């Protein structure tokens, strides 16, 4: 066993930042970004309410995160997690969405509702917002964030139905790319997936890679690049395949390659905090 660990190096290490790493729990997620509103000369009362809600939520999250990063133990962090801002803002956002039903302001309110609920891991509330967005705002570019939420909030059959609807009805390339990418991954990851479903999933990923270059998500990730990564994983990082070679530098500044250990038992530990 000693020889095994002497022969192993950790090729990739992600530097953990903040006190959270000391206790092994993830850093607090960033506040849900408020959907951008279109400046107009005459801002509607509903839009003013939404802007006020978003400003107060942003402030509350910043204050909460400041406390969370100062947590001195796992228990203290978990206690703070129970106090994460959310429910009160969701009620206000729903009220604005109802008041401004069918407008761009309503779409912004429901997207923010879904983002906050997602951060709270409240799948029922995410599902509620997604249903409204797909039914009332299918042409909005804000729906680009929705496909990923769909996969987490609904059972596979309903998730597929909603993703195909967005793919068919949305005129926005970002929404199309997001729905296509999410649906492709879902089809290929089905348990006991039929060959034709796997083939369709792969074709969707290839289409995203080919036709949606330069289209980015709200996290500044290029959909085409994400699809390319998925395809690379499918073709190269499966059980039984030879892993691609790479070169890294260890903690002592010595460069080495994975292939240097060909024929030996190697433990590769990928880890990170986020």
JORA-V550726 format. One record per residue. N is the residue number from 1. RES is the residue in one small letter. SS is DSSP state (H for helix, E for strand, - for the rest). PHI is phi in radians with two decimals (* if undefined). Layout:
n: <N N>
res: <RES RES>
ss: <SS SS>
phi: <PHI PHI>
//
This chain:
n: <1 2 3 4 5 6 7 8 9 10 11 12 13 14 15 16 17 18 19 20 21 22 23 24 25 26 27 28 29 30 31 32 33 34 35 36 37 38 39 40 41 42 43 44 45 46 47 48 49 50 51 52 53 54 55 56 57 58 59 60 61 62 63 64 65 66 67 68 69 70 71 72 73 74 75 76 77 78 79 80 81 82 83 84 85 86 87 88 89 90 91 92 93 94 95 96 97 98 99 100 101 102 103 104 105 106 107 108 109 110 111 112 113 114 115 116 117 118 119 120 121 122 123 124 125 126 127 128 129 130 131 132 133 134 135 136 137 138 139 140 141 142 143 144 145 146 147 148 149 150 151 152 153 154 155 156 157 158 159 160 161 162 163 164 165 166 167 168 169 170 171 172 173 174 175 176 177 178 179 180 181 182 183 184 185 186 187 188 189 190 191 192 193 194 195 196 197 198 199 200 201 202 203 204 205 206 207 208 209 210 211 212 213 214 215 216 217 218 219 220 221 222 223 224 225 226 227 228 229 230 231 232 233 234 235 236 237 238 239 240 241 242 243 244 245 246 247 248 249 250 251 252 253 254 255 256 257 258 259 260 261 262 263 264 265 266 267 268 269 270 271 272 273 274>
res: <x x x x x x x x x x x x x x x x x x x x x x x x x x x x x x x x x x x x x x x x x x x x x x x x x x x x x x x x x x x x x x x x x x x x x x x x x x x x x x x x x x x x x x x x x x x x x x x x x x x x x x x x x x x x x x x x x x x x x x x x x x x x x x x x x x x x x x x x x x x x x x x x x x x x x x x x x x x x x x x x x x x x x x x x x x x x x x x x x x x x x x x x x x x x x x x x x x x x x x x x x x x x x x x x x x x x x x x x x x x x x x x x x x x x x x x x x x x x x x x x x x x x x x x x x x x x x x x x x x x x x x x x x x x x x x x x x x>
ss: <- H H H H H - - - - - - - - - - - - - H H H H - - - - - - - - - - - - - - - - - - - - - H H H H H H H H H H H H H H H H H H H H H H H H H - - - - H H H H H H H H - - - - - H H H H H H H H H H H H H - - - - H H H H H H H H H H H H H H H H - - - H H H H H H H H H H H H H H - - - - H H H H H H H H H H H H H - - H H H H H H H H H H H H H H - - - H H H H H H H H H H H H H H H H - - - - - - H H H H H H H H H H H H H H H H H - - - - E - - - - - E H H H H H H H H H H H H H H - - - - - - - - - - E E E - - - - - E E E H H H H - - - - - - - - - - - - ->
phi: <* -1.08 -1.11 -1.05 -1.31 -1.21 -1.50 -1.79 -2.21 -1.66 -1.25 -2.32 -2.30 -1.70 -1.16 -1.39 -1.93 1.51 -1.17 -1.01 -1.08 -1.13 -1.92 1.38 -2.02 -1.24 -1.14 -1.10 -1.16 -1.22 -1.04 -1.08 -1.22 -1.26 -1.00 -1.18 -1.71 -1.52 -1.04 -2.39 -1.18 -1.97 -1.38 -1.23 -0.99 -1.13 -1.15 -1.08 -1.08 -1.11 -1.05 -1.16 -1.06 -1.10 -1.14 -1.20 -1.14 -1.04 -1.13 -1.09 -1.21 -1.10 -1.17 -1.15 -1.14 -1.08 -1.17 -1.12 -1.26 -1.69 -1.06 -1.77 -2.75 -1.05 -1.10 -1.14 -1.13 -1.12 -1.13 -1.20 -1.06 -1.19 -1.80 -1.01 -1.05 3.14 -0.93 -1.07 -1.23 -1.09 -1.06 -1.19 -1.15 -1.09 -1.10 -1.17 -1.05 -1.26 -1.10 -1.80 -0.78 1.54 -1.79 -1.10 -1.10 -1.09 -1.06 -1.07 -1.12 -1.25 -1.15 -1.11 -0.99 -1.13 -1.14 -1.14 -1.08 -1.11 -1.12 -1.53 1.03 -1.74 -1.13 -1.12 -1.28 -1.06 -1.05 -1.04 -1.18 -1.07 -1.04 -1.12 -1.10 -1.23 -1.32 -1.87 -2.39 -1.07 -1.60 -1.32 -1.17 -1.15 -1.26 -1.06 -1.47 -1.28 -0.91 -1.09 -1.18 -1.02 -1.09 -1.65 -1.83 -2.24 -1.20 -0.88 -1.12 -1.22 -1.03 -1.08 -1.03 -1.18 -1.12 -1.16 -1.14 -1.11 -1.11 -1.42 -1.76 -1.38 -1.53 -1.55 -1.07 -1.13 -1.22 -1.05 -1.11 -1.13 -1.15 -1.12 -1.12 -1.14 -1.15 -1.04 -1.13 -1.14 -1.11 -1.39 -1.75 -1.07 -1.20 0.95 -1.10 -1.28 -0.93 -1.20 -1.25 -1.09 -1.11 -1.14 -1.07 -1.13 -1.09 -1.15 -1.10 -1.14 -1.17 -1.08 -1.08 -1.43 -1.84 -2.17 -1.07 1.55 -1.51 -2.05 -1.52 -1.17 -1.66 1.11 -1.68 -1.42 -1.00 -1.09 -1.19 -1.11 -1.09 -1.08 -1.12 -1.10 -1.17 -1.08 -1.09 -1.10 -1.55 -2.22 -2.02 -1.79 -1.02 1.70 -1.64 -1.30 -1.19 -1.14 -1.33 -2.67 -2.04 -2.45 -2.02 -1.44 -1.17 -1.76 1.45 -1.62 -1.46 -2.70 -2.01 -1.05 -1.13 -1.08 -1.86 -0.99 1.57 -1.96 -1.37 -2.24 -1.81 -1.97 -1.93 -1.67 -2.64 -3.03 -2.20 -2.63>
//
